[in-house]
Amino acid sequence: MQDVFAYIISLGAAVMMPIIFSILGLLLGIKPGKAVLSGLYVGVGFVGLSIITALLTSSLGPGLNNVVEIYDLKLKVFDMGWPAAASVAYNTAVGALIIPVCLGVNIVLLLLRFTKTVNIDLWNYWHFAFIGAIVYFASGNLYLGFFAAIICYIITLVMADLTAKKFQNFYDNMDGISIPQPFCQGMVPFAIVINKVLDKIPGFDKLYIDAEGMKKKFGLLGEPLFLGIVIGAGVGVFARYDFSHFFSLSTFGSVKSVGGASFMDNLPYILGLGIKMGAVMELIPRITRLFIEGLMPISDATRKIIAKKFQGKIDLNIGMTPALVIGHPTTLVVSLLLIPVTLLMAVFLPGNEFLPLASLAGMFYLFPLVLPITNGNVVKSFIVGLVVLVVGLYFVTDLAPSFTLAARDVYAATGDSAVNIPEGFQGGALDFASSIFTWIIFHATHTLGYIGEGILVLITLVMLWYNRRIILKEHNDSKLNDLKDK
């Protein structure tokens, strides 16, 4: 069984998702042609996103590596990016069975009315397997690994229910959709608290600026495309020139060109990097439309069949990938602004040992559930992202030993280059390793032992009870409204 799932996962999202969603579409009664086309659109969407993120990392990566060398930045946790985290997740005993186990849990919770989300975002089940895998390798206990993964899954389903209305009201064409992805849901507690704190600051409400407002107020400077070009070119300048002596008393104003190249020699690289970053900002929204086009027929068919099965007893949500909405202008603007800020924080934060490079491509996934809380406010969203990333850098640093242990074991077993950590470094990834869910569940199960596990069970049961009350209340209110209409 483990070998079968490992082979399926090795196909990658671009191949695995079209097959899964085409089969799912047929099972849901969608016409064969439309089912296959829906699956293919999802696959093309994954390919498109892979190309765009590869463009981001291949263009930005070497430049950022040059910055690391020029300024002699010594941080010992190497950024492996999300492919390494996914490989660690799925190439373990936990990952091999995570999809059928979690689907079974989802069905039970639906029948008992503890959730109303049907999580069909199967590829992102690796997030649950990831927390299970690092707990498993740290503790040596496979059952504890499954416990951590299932607890994370249940908490995420409840959070998906609780955030669904705000999500659906904020984004266009997202009726009946929720986001059961733990990395995104982990941002919600930060967003709620920070948003409330900012609202209490006198005059802060006057700083409301959304992406459209930026375009109107700042014109060309407010366009995500132009911001991408400016920041990309800025990184290019720092990758080609050494400013470390600029403020030195002995060499004030001295800026050295790396390799002695002239300004004209460096200009094509600087402008080229700017154009590529601008292209990333412009193309991501276009690619996400393919996901919407492919997933909507599946979503609609799933909702109709399950609603018929439950005879209207539950107003169901279909759990989908956050890739559906990462093309929102505010997400693009804030993500782009946070890239250079995150790099500076990583260098100067005391105690941090992680320098994010490969993980920066996942920056867009921070905000799908933050924007509905901040109402798309660029300033608020930026502050939320800043706080989350500061905390996240420390989480990654703290979990690096366990991540490294799991990655080395997987590399020894599979030879997967994605998890090959360079000599002298530990491994880390901003993707999910920086999530508050991962950090709390890991330490509750591994560090605190039975006490922590008991606390996790109690928290999970309370969340399930609370969510069930809301579901039943919504159902009763709906029945009363129906009676009034009659």
N, C-alpha and C positions, 0 to 999 in steps of 0.2 A: 504493500500500500504506500509506504513512504517513498519507494522508488518511482511509483506511478505519479504521485503528486509532484515529486521533485522534477520529473521530466516535463510535466505539464507547465510548471512554473518556469522552467528553463526556457520555454518558448518566448517568454517576455510578454509584456502587456500588449504590444502592438499585434501579436499573433493570437495570444490567449483570449483577449477581450472580444474580438470579432467572432471567434468560435463560440464562446460562452453566450454572448448576447444573441447571436443568430439562432442557436439552439433554444435559448430561453424564449425568444420571440415566437418560434414555432410551437413550443409547448404552451404558450399563452394564447395561441389561436391566431396569431398574425399571419397574413398570407406569406408564403415562402419567399417570394421576391422582395417584399417589403421587409421581412425579418432579416434576410441576408444583407439587404442594403443598409438597414439600421446598424447591424453589426459591423459592416465595412466602414460606415461613417465614424463609428467609435474608434475602430482601428486606425483609420486615417488621422483622426484627431490625436491619438496617442503618438503616431509617427510625427505629425506636425509639431506637437509639443516637444518631442524628443529632439527634433531638428533645431527648434528655437532654443531650447535649453543647451543643446550641444554648441550652438553658435555663441551663446552667452559664455559658457565655460571655456570653450576653445579660444575665444577672443579675449575674454577678461582674465582667464587663468594665467597665461604666460606673463601678461602685464603685471598682475598682482604678485606673481612669483618674483618678477624683477624688482618690484617694490620691496618685497621681503629681503632680497639680497642686498639691494642698495642701502637700505636703512638698518641692515643687520638685525632683523627681528627674530628673536629666539623664543619660540613657543613649541613645546614638545608634543602636543596633541595634534596629530596630522588629520586634516579634514578628508574623510573618505567619501562624503556625499551620500545621497539616498540610495544609489545602487548597492553600496556596501551594506547599508542597514537592511535593505530588502533581501540581499543574499544571505546575511546572517539569519534573518527571520525565517526564510523558507527552506533553507538547507539544514534544518534541524528536525528532531522528532516532533517538536511542538508545531513547527511550520507545516510539516507534511500533513497534519490532520486538522489544522486550524479552520479551514473552510467548512468541512462537514460538521465539526463540533460547534462552531459558532452559528451556523445556519440552524442546527438543531436547537440551540439555546434561543435563537430568535423566534422560532416557531412556537416553542413552549411559552415564552413571554407574551406573544401575540394572543395565544389561546386563553391565557390567564388575565389578559388585559393589563399587563404591566408595561406594555409599550404599544405604540401604534405605528412604529417605523419598521418597514420591511427593507432590510439592508441588502441591496443587490450590487453594491459597490465592491465586488469580489476581489479585485486586484488590491485594493487598499486594506484587505484583511491582514496584509503583512505587518501593519502597525501593531496589531494585537499579538501576532506571532513574535514580533521583535521584543516586546516587553517580556513575553514568556521565555524567549530564548536567552536573554541576558540573566534573568532570574535563575533559569535552569543551569546555565554554566557557572554562575556565581555560587549557587547552593549545591549543585550536583543532584538536585531532586527534580525529576521530570514532572511529578504530580504538582509540585509547587509552581513550576513553569506554566502548566495548564491553568492552575488556579489564578495566577497573575493575569494571564491572557483573557480568561473568561470574565474576571472582575472588571478589567478594562473595557471589554466589549459591552457588558451590561450597563456600566456607568455611561459609556458613550451613547448607547441607544436612548437612555433616559434624557441625556443632555440634548440629543437630536430632537426629541419630542418637545422639550422645553424651549428650544430656540427656533422651532419650525415656523411659528407665526411671524415672528419678526423677520426671519429670513425671507419668507414668501411675500411679505408686504413690501420689503425693501427692493428686491430684485424683480425685474420684469420676467413674465412667463415661467415662474417657478412655483405655480400653484401645485400643492400636493407633494412637494419635494422637501426633503430634509437632508442634513449633512452628518452622517454618522461616522465621521473621521476624527479620531482622537487628537491628532495634531491641531486641527482647527478648533475643536471643542475645548482644548486646553487653554486657548486664548480668551475664552468667554469670561471666566472669573476675573481676570486682569482687566478686561474691557469694561465690565460692569462697575468694578470698584473705582477705576481711574476716571471713567466717565462721570460718576457721581461726585467725585472729589473736584474735578474740573468745573462741574456745574455750580459748585459752591463758591468758586472764586469770582468776586465781583468784576463785572465787565468782560468776563471770558466769553460770554455768549455772543459778544460783538466780533469775536474772531472766527465766526463760522465761515468757512470757505470750503466748498466742494470742488470737484474737478472742473465742472462746468463754470463755476464762479471764477476759478483760476484763469480759465481761458478768456473770460470776459474782462477780468481785472488786469491781467498781465499780458494778454494778447499772445504773441508767439512764445513768450517765456513760460506761459502756462500750459502749453501743449506737451503732452507726454512724449511725443516724438522728438520735439526740440530739446526737452529736458534730458532725454536719453543721449542725444548727441553731445550735449554740453558735459554731462557727467562722464560719458565714455571718453571724450577728448581729454577731460581733466585727469582721469586715471592714466591715459596715455602719456601726458606730460610728466607725471610723477614716475612713470615707468622708464622714461628716457632721460630724466634730469635728476641730479642729486641736489636736493635743497637742504641737506643736513647741516651745511656750513653757512646757510643764509643768515642765521641770527648769531653766528659766532662772532665774538668781539674781534678776533684776529683776522677773520675773513668775511666781515660783514658784507652782505650783498652778493657773495660768491655763489654761483650756481654752475654745477659741472654737468656737462653733457656726457652721458654714459657711452664709453667706447670712443669718445672724441668726435662723434658724428656732428655734422653741422645742423643748423636749424632746418634747412631745406631737406636734408637727408631724413630727419626725424618726422617732418611734417606729414608725409603719406601715412605713416603708422598712426600718428595721433588722430588725424582726421578719419582714417579708416576705422579705428576703434570707435570713434564717435558715431559714425554712420551705422556700424553694426549694432551698437547699443540702441540707437534710434529705431532700427529695424525690429529689434526684439520687442520694444514697446508698442510698435505699430501692428506687428503680426500676431501677437498673443490674443488680442480680442477677436481677430478674424478666425483663428484656429478654434477658439472655444465655441464658436457658432456650430462647428461640425459636431462637437459633443452633444450640443442641444438638439440638433437635427437627428442624430442617431439615437439618443436616449429617450426622447419624448415619446415615440410610439411604444417603447418597452414600458415606460412609466405609466402611460395611459392604460395599456392593456392589463398590466399588473394590478393597478388600482381598481379597475372594473371587476376583474375576476375575484380578487380577494374581498372586495366590498360585497359582491354577490354571495360569496362563501359565508361571510359573517352576517349577511342579510342586513347591512346598514348599522350593525351594532357598534362598529368602530369606524371613525373617520380616519382612514389610513394615510400615512405618508410613505413615499418611496425613497429610500436612502440612496443618494447618488454621490458621485465624485465631486469635490469642490472645484475641479477643473471647469465645471460649467460656468463659473462666475469670476474666475481670476482675471478676466479681461476687463473688469470694471475700471474706468479711468482713475478713480481714487486709489484703488489697489496698485495700479501701475505707477502712479506718481509717488506714492508713499514708499513703495518697495524700492524704487530707484533712488530716492533720497536717502534711504536707510543703508544702502550698500556701502558707500564711503564712510558713513557714520559708524556702522558696525565694525568696519576694519580699524578705525581709530580707537574705538572702545576696546576691541580685543587687544590692542597693543598696550594701552595705558591702564586698563583695569587691574588693580592689584590682586594677585592670586589666580587670575585667569591664565590658562595654559593652552587655549584653543584659538587658532586663527582660522576663521571660516573663509574658504575659497570655493571649493566644489559645491558646497551647500548653498551658496548665494543664489543659485538658480531656483531654489525652493522658496525664496523670499516671498513670492507672490501668494503662497498658500497660507501665510500668516493671517490674512485679512478677510476671507469670505464671511466669517461670522462676527468680525469686529465692526465692519461697516454698518450692519443693521443696528448696532448698539450706539455707535457714534453718529448715526444718520449720515454717513458718508463724509463727515467733516475731516478735511485733510489734516488740520492741526491736531485734533484729538486722536485721530488714527495714528499719526506719526508718534505722538507721545506714548500711546499704548504699545506700539511696535518697539519703541526705544526701551521701555521698561521690560517688556517680554524678552527682548534680545539680551539685555544686560543679565537678567536672571538666567536665561537660557545658556549663555556662555559658561556660567558657573556650573549649571547642571551637566553640560557636556564634559567639562573638566572633571567633575566628581565621578561621572559614570564611565570615564575613559578606561580605567583598568578592567572593568567587567566587559565593556565593548571589545576591548583588545583580546581578552581571553576567548570570547566567542568567535571573533573574526579569525584568529589564528587556528582555532580548531576547525572551522569551516574551510579555511584555505588548505590545511593539511589533508582534509578529506576530499575536497573537490578540485583544488588547484585554481579556483576562480580568482582571476587577477583583480577583480573588484574589491576583494577583501585582503589583498596582499599589502600589509602595513610596512612602510619603509623601515629599515634597520635604525634603531635608536629612537624610534617614535612610539607613542601610543596612538590608538585610533579613536576617532570620534566623528559625529555627524550632527549637524544642526537639525536635520530632519528627524523629528520625534525623540531623539536623544535629549533635546532641549525642552521637551514637553513636561509640564508640571505633573501630568498623569503618570508618565514614565518614572519620574523621579520619586514621587510619593509611593506609588505601588511597589517599586523596586525596594525602597528602604523599609517600607512597612512589612514586606514579606521576607526579605533577606536579612535586614539589619535588626529589626525588632522581633522577628520570629513570631511565635504564637500570639503575642499581644497585638502586634501590628496586623496580623492576619485577621484576628478577631475584630479589630477596629474597622478594617476594610469591609468585612462581612456586614457589620452593623450599619456602616455608612451606606452600603449598597442596598440593604434591605429598606432603610429609611427612604432612600431615593425612589425605590420601586413602589413603596407604599404611597408616597406623595404623588408620584406620577399616575398611579392607578386612580387615586381620588380625583385628579384633574380629568382623566379620561372618562370616568363614570359621570362626573358632573357635566362635562361637555355633552355626553350622550343624553343625559336626562334633560338638559336645557334644549337640546335639539328636538327631543320628543315633545316637550311642552310647546315649542314654537310651531311644530307641525300641527298639534292639536288646535292652537290658536288660529292658524291659517285655515283650518277646516271649519 
